[in-house]
Amino acid sequence: MKLYGKDALVTYFKTALRKHTLGHLYIFEGAVGMGKKTLCRYLAEMLLCERTDAPCGQCGSCIKTKSGNHPDIIYVETDEAKPFNVEKARALVAEMYVRPFLAERKIYILPAGETLSPAVQNTLLKAFEEPPPYVTIFLTVTNRDALLKTVLSRAIILPLPGCTATELETYIRDTFPHCASDAAFLAGSAGGSIGKAGQLAQDENFLSMRRALFAVLPRLASSRSGIYAVRKCFEENKDALPLLLSFFCAWMRDCVYVQLSDESALINRDMQAEISEFAFSVPPKAAIRCHDAATSLASTIGKGSNFTVWITDFLTECWRYCHDTDSRC
């Protein structure tokens, strides 16, 4: 198992393990898609590894962990689809007093801690406060405020940082090699979330629509026929208008950054050459005006509207911005 963007946390646990200062309850806080569950599984594998270079991935314990069959790693279902009630909480606390089967410790992973009711949290409080010495509990939440103060006071709370664009690019290239050419864009669109990056990489429509729009969008800077080429793309993907407009806005946003000589801030870094050519072939304010027009369209277009008329008017307006010679200086 490979982690991305969690080096500091892994180092923290390796140090705690080496110095025998491992806590009994850890709360990992982070937005959906930040890799909380993956981190918990990685740390469980590391803490139960039989070798010093943990996690080695080759010992019996690591092999069992990877296959999901390690008897001393207990993954507790706590999502809304399977409510975790007081009865189950009591059974879990009782089970903690059964010694480990194979390893020196037992790891309990409780995801989606925000779904635990106050009654359940109170039932688990004894285990959270003073579990058996061989038990380590990992609890994940999107927001610590969902937990009782009595629970928080007994835990070590570790916020999960988002991944950098470089880390997400590496993750995409490693995990989805067929998306390598789009890695920079996907990383920029994921907002630091490794979960979202993975979802986008697996969404074929997401990437195909982007390619289709970006193939014709530069034509707005040329002849008037460019309006109809771009309009055709919008009509063919009518049901995904918000997504197309977000691509459109991202292109125009990047044009502004190119004009400001700040290419490091580009979302569509893989299209830098094409964006640069477009940015310097239109008036300085054209990209900002086009971006604002797209934002306005996204907030006003209605389902009952004449789609073709709306899109034609919008693209005609953008084409005029791109050919407004009076504002080039």
Secondary structure, 3 states (H helix, E strand, C coil): CCCCCCHHHHHHHHHHHHCCCCCCEEEEECCCCCCHHHHHHHHHHHHHCCCCCCCCCCCHHHHHHHHCCCCCEEECCCCCCCCCCHHHHHHHHHHHCCCCCCCCCEEEEECCHHHCCHHHHHHHHHHHHCCCCCEEEEEEECCHHHCCHHHHCCCEEEECCCCCHHHHHHHHHHHCHHHHHHHHHHHHHCCCCHHHHHHHHHCHHHHHHHHHHHHHHHHHHCCCHHHHHHHHHHHHCHHHHHHHHHHHHHHHHHHHHHHCCCHHHCCCHHHHHHHHHHHCCCCCCHHHHHHHHHHHHHHHCCCCCCHHHHHHHHHHHHHHHHCCHHHCC
